Amino acid sequence: MAFKDLREFIAELERRGLLKRIKVPVSAELEITEITDRVSKFRDGRNVALLFENVRGYDMPVLMNQFGSYERMALALGVEKLDDAANDIRDLLRLPYLSMKNRMGIVDIISTGRKAINFPKYVKNAPCQEVVEENPSLDKIPILKCWPQDGGAFITLPLVFTKNPATGKRNVGMYRLQKFDATTTGMHIHIHKNGAENLRDAGDKLEAAVAIGTEPVTTYAATAPLPRDVDEMVFAGFLRHKSVELTKCKTVDLEVPATAEIILEGYIAANELRREGPFGDHTGYYSLADDYPVFHVTCITHRKNPIYAATVVGKPPMEDCYLAKATERIFLPLLQQIVPEIVDINMPFEGVFHNCVIVSIKKSYPMQARKVMHALWGMGQMMNVKTIIVVDAHVDVQNLREVAWRAFNNVDAEHDLEIVHGPLDVLDHSSPLPKCGAKLGIDATKTLPEEGHLRDWPDEISMAPEVKARVDFLWRSLDLD
């Protein structure tokens, strides 16, 4: 099911009992965060999306936690469970005309499988332009201050649209925006992001548009770690089996989602830097203040009675964890094409995406775990992964208790640890230098004699199959459940 806009998604969440309307007056400063944080930590039916309808000082409602569970994330993508979201990519990979030469990545898949792709559709009369603000002001939007030490209020769920001045190719990324005043914000683009490359190529100034409150697949696509040449709006159309409708901005040469709730148009001043942060980040720590380019808002358009969509990040689990889980499942088939021995992968909440990856492999030769580690470190945003744990094929990587048991018992500290140096996420506060440092690979697979382990490797304890079957038959009569 492809939702036409955020409002249709909200209606479906409410129909399923997955959304709670909050009518009690609350503040955009800290209070919405505290309520949302508590709800996001619930492990039962109380973990719901929240629509704050009475934000003190504002006429605009605030939507929070829309993606904050496996059920809501799957619903957002139009699937029963997150693993199903990768089925379209798996189906494309099975097509006979995809040769081994072009089965190396999503760029080739999309360019080769054009019949499966829903390219953007361009429209003129767009809901996102029902109202054009003559005197644009961010003061009318209930932008949240999330945590006590934050440097200010931040737009936390923005889709930032830019275009490379040399190639004309569109990029959509999710970069937080700290509100400085009524018409300027920070633009928190990390140096390795495609948006930052567009800004470097542009020189002094780069036109930009920010969409807030888009339909859920489009929002997810802005977070996906896509290669440089893949258009996020094409990827969104591929996932939702329906084209994303785009419309031309009023004042900049960019197209934005036609059904978005709010659009900020303007430009990024590359050489105008301003101190941004601190910001309570998804690591559970504050990211440090630093200088970032300034985004100047020159026009604001929006729907009538717009809904402000936001998110809050902090100590996991939170909403962004489920967005990352969607990426983990959707991109697994592509990882398996490049590294075919991979069985499954887990980026646990506790590792906040880039700090830990657990991968199971079909091991058939010495040092294969090392090969997999380095292959992953060489893939796009995987370069930032600080710890990779490799286990054997039969290990359930989604079961952290099982992974810990094997890692604690299988690892020889002298031979099974791989320490390398390279790029790290800018949010990694533990490295002595920003953006780079040491990374750890842990080989928790069964060590082969060819790898220097000359002792016998013991068998794992397991019950005889016929006994298990007999006890399965007897179980109900034992009254132990």
N, C-alpha and C positions, 0 to 999 in steps of 0.2 A: 504494500500500500504506500503510495507516494502522497504525502501531505502537500496541499497546495501552498500553505503558509503556516506560520507559527500558530495562528489562531485555531486552525483546524486541528493541529497537534494538541493544543491545550484542551480543546473540546473532547478529543478522544481520551486524553489522560483523565479528564474528569468523568467521562462516561464509564471508565474502567475502575474508578475509585482510586486513581493514582495521583490525584492532585487535591490540595487543600487550599481553599480561599481563606486568607487571613484578613479579617475586617477590623481588628484591633489596631489603633494608631501605633505606628512604630517609626523609628528613626533610621534614615539611610546611613547614619554614622554609627557603626559598630553593632547596633541592635539587630538589624537584618542578618548580619553575619553570624551573630551568636545563636540566633534561632535556627538558621540554616545549618550551621555546624552541628548543632545537637541532633537535628533531624537526620542529617547525612550519616551520622554514626549509628543510627538505629539499624538493627539487623532483622527487622520484621516489617509488617505492613504499615508501620508508622513512618517509614522512610518514603516520603512522597514528594512530588513537586509542590512548590509553594508559590502562590500568587498573592503578593502583598497588595491589597487594594486601597490601603489607607496609609500612605507614606507621608509623614508630617512635613508640610511645606511644599508639597508637590501634588499635581493633579494626575500624575502618571502612575499606573500600577507597575510593580516590579515582579518579574518571573525569576524564580531561583530553583536550582536542583532538578531541572527538567530531564537531565541525563543520568541522575544519580543512583541508578540501580541497574542490574543486568536486564531486568524486565523492561525498564523504560528505554534503555539504550537499544535493545533489540527492536522495540516498537518504533523507535525513531528511525531505524534503518529498514523497517518494513519486513522483519524476519521474526521467526519464532525464537531463535536463540542466536547468539553472536557468531557461532561457527558457521551458521547458514549464510552469513554475509559474504563469506569467501567463495560460495559455490559458483557464482558467475565467473570469477577468475579461474577456478578449477575447470569449469566447462570450456572456457576459451583455450586453456592450455591443452585440452584433449583434442582440439580440432586438428585434423590431419594436415591442413595447409600451414600450420605453425611449425616450421622446421626447427631443428635444434639450434640453428644459427640465430633465429629471432625469438627464441624462448628464454631470453635472458633478463627480461624486465618488463615493467608495466608500459614503458614507452612503446616497445615493439608490439605488445599485446593490443594496446589501444589503436595503434596505427594500422595493424594488420586486421584486427577484428572490427572494422568500421561498421559493419551491419549490426553489431551489438551495442553500438554507442549512440546515445542520445545527445547530440550536440546542442549547445544553448540556442534558445529561441528568443529573438529580439522583438520587443513590443514597444509601442509608443505610449499608450495610456496605462500608467503604472500606479497601483495603489500607494507605493512608497512616495509618490509625488502629489498625493491628494492635497497636502498643505505645503506651501513653500514659504519659509520664514523670511520676511523682508529684512529683519534685523536679527541674524542668527545669534543665539546665545545658549551655551551649555548649561546655564543656570536653571533652565526649565526642566532639565533631565535629572532624575534622582540618582546621580552617580554615587556609588558607595565608597565610603571609607571603611575598609574591612577590618583592619587590626590596629591596636593602639599606637604602635610605632610607625605605621605607614606614613609616607611623606605627604600624603593628601588623599583625595578621592581618585579612584581609578575606574576607567571603563574596562571591564574584565572579560567581556565576551564579544570583542569586535572582529569583524571580518575586514581586513585592510586590503583594498584593491589598489594595485599599482600596475604600471606597464613599463617594460624595458624600452628605453628610448631608441636603442639600436635595432632591436628585433621586432618591437611592437607586441611581444608576447605578454599576456596577462599573468599576473601572479596574485594569489590570495593567501594571506597569512593571518595568523591570530597573534597580534602584538599588543600588549596592554598599553593603555593611554592614561597617563596621569594628568588630571585636569589642573592646569595652572591658573587659568582665568576663564572668562566667558567665551573666548574664541581661540585659545591655544591649549595644547596638551603636549606631553612628551610622546615620543614614538619609540617604544622599546623594541627595536629591531636588533637581534643578535647578529654579529658580523658574518656568521656562516649561513644566514638565511637568504633565500632568493630575493626577498624584498630589499635586503641590505645591498645585494648586488645591483639591483635596479637603481637604488639611490646612488651608489658609487658611479654607475655609468651615466647617471643624469647630470652629475656635476653639482651645481649650486641648489637646484630646486627640482622636486619631483612631484607631479600631480598625484593626489591620492584621494580615495573615497573610502569611507568606513560605513559598513552596513551593520546594523544592530537589530536583532530579532528576526532572523531568517528562518525558513523552514528547516527542520532538524538535520537532514542529510547535507544540505548546503553548509550549515554550521560545522558539522563534523568534517567535511571535506577541507575546510580551512585549517584544520589541525593535523591533517594527514601528512606524513613525511614523504611527499611525492618528489620524484626526480624533477630536475629543472624544466624539462620540456613537456611536462604533463600539466595541462590546464585543470585547475581544481574544479572549475564549473563543468568541464567535460567529465571528470571523474565523478562528480556528484550526479550528473545525468546517467552515468553508467550504473551507479549503485541504486538509484531510485527508479530505474527503468522508464524514465520520463525526463524530457529536457527541462533544464532550469531556465525560467524566463528572466531575461535581463532587459534593462532599459538604460538609455543614455542619460548620464548625469546632466544637470542644468548648467553647471559652470566649469566642468573639467571634462577632458576627453577620455572618459572611462564609462564602462557599463557596470551596473550593479543589479542585484536581485530585485525584480520588480515588486515582489510581495513583502519585502522587508518592512519592518515597523519604522525604522529611523535610518536616514542616510546623512552622514557628515561629509561634505565636499570641501576640498582645500588643497594644500600643498605642504610637503615636508621640506624644511629649509636645512639642507645638509650641513651647512657651515654655521648654523645657529644652534649651539649646544646649550642645554640647560640641565641643572642638576635634577635627576629623577630618582625617586625612591627615598628611603627604604620601602620595601614591599613585602608583606607576609606571603611567602611563596609556597609552591606545592611541595617543597622539600620539608616543610614544617618549620623552617627557619626564615628569618628575614633576609631577603637578598639585599645586598649593600647598595647604597646610593652611588650613582655614577652619572656622567654626562651623556645625554642622548639628544638626537635631533628634535627640533620643535615642529609640531604639526599645527598649521594655521587653518582654522575653520573659516571658509568664505561663504558657505551656504549650508543650510539645514533644510531637508525635506522630510516629511513623515506622513504616515497614514492619519486619518482622523482618529482621535482617541488612541494614540499609540501605546503599546506595551513595551516597557524597557526590560530587555532580557540581560541578565547578568549571571555571574558565577562567583564563587568564593573558593580559594585554594588555601591549603594549610596542611596540618598533620593528616595523613591518610587514615581511613578511606574518606574521600570526598568525590564530588561529581567528576572531576577531571580524571580520576582513576578509571572510570568506566569508558570515557572517551579513548583513553590509552588502551584499554582492553579490546575495544573494537579494532583499533589499529593492529594490535597483536594478532587477532584472528584473521582479519582481512588480508594482511600481508604475509601470513604464513606460507600460502602456496607459492608466492614469488621467492621467498627465502629458500624453499625446498627445490625450486628450479635451479637456483644458483649453487646451493649447497645440498645436493640430493640426499645425503646421509641424515639430514635433520628429520626427526620424527615429530617432535612437538617443541613448543617454546612457551615460556612463562616469564612475563615481566611483572613480578609481584608488586602489590600496592606498596609494601614496605620499602621497596627499592626506588620508588617514585620514578619509574620508567627508565631513566638513564643511569641509575646507579647499580642495577642488578638485572641480569638476564640469565635464566636457567634454560638449558637446551638439552634435549635427549637426542642421541645419535645411534645409528647402526654402525658400530665400530668393527672394522675388519682388518685394520693394519696399524702398526705402531705409530704413535704420535698423531693419530687422527684427531684427537680432541684438540691438540694445539692448532692443527690446520683449520678446524672449525672456528676456534677463537679468533684467529687472525682474519679469517674470511668475514666474520661478523663485524670486527672492528674496521674493516675496509668498506663497509656499506653505509653510505649516506649518514643519517643521524646516529647510526649504530657506533660511529666513531667516538661518541661521548659516553658509551657504556663503561662504567668504572669497574664492575665485577661481572665476569662470566663464569657460570658453573656448568660443567658438562657432565652428564650422566649417561648411563647405558640406555638402550632403546626401550627396555621393559619398564623403566622407572616412570612413574606418573609425575611429571614436572609440575602439575597443578596442585600436588599434595606437598606442601612445604614440610610437613613432618617427615615424610618419606625421603625427601631430598636432603634434609638436615641429617637424618640417620645415616644415609649413605656417605655424605660428604664428611661427617665427623669420623666415620669408621674406615673409609676407603683411601683417605688422603695421606700420603707421606710428605711431610712438610718440605723435605729437601728436593724431591723429584717431581712433585705434582703441582707445584705452584709456578705460574708463568707471570712474571712482572715485566711490563713494557711501558714505554712512555709515549704520550701523544696528546691529542686534543681532549679536552673535557668540557662539559657543559659550563657555561659562565656562572651558573647557580651553584656550582660545587665550591662550598666554602672551605673544604678540608685540604685542598691542594695548596702548596706554598705559593704558587703563582696562579694568577687568574687565567682561565681558559685552557690550561694544559697541566699535565702532571702524570703520575704513575697510575697504571691500571693493572688489575689482577685477574688472571685466569686460573680457575681451580679445576683440575682434571680429577673428577670423582668417578671415572669409569673403572672397570676392572683392568688392572695393570697386566700387560702381556709380558711373557719372558723376554721378548725382543726389546722391551722397554727397560730391561734391567732388573725385573722382579723374578728372581730364580726360585723363590719358595713356591709351594703349592698355594693356590688361591682357594679358600674354602667355599663349599656350597652354602647357599642361603638356606635357612631353616624354612621348611614348608610342609604342610600336612599331606598325606597320601590322598590322591583324588578320590579313591573309592570311599575313604573314611569321610571326606567332606560331603560327598553325595549322600551317604547314609545319614549323617547328622542333619543335612538339609531336609531330608525326609522326616526326621524325627522332631525338627525344631518346634513346630507349632504345639506339639504335645508336651514339650518341656515347659511351656508357659514362662519363658524368660524375657520376652519382649515387654 
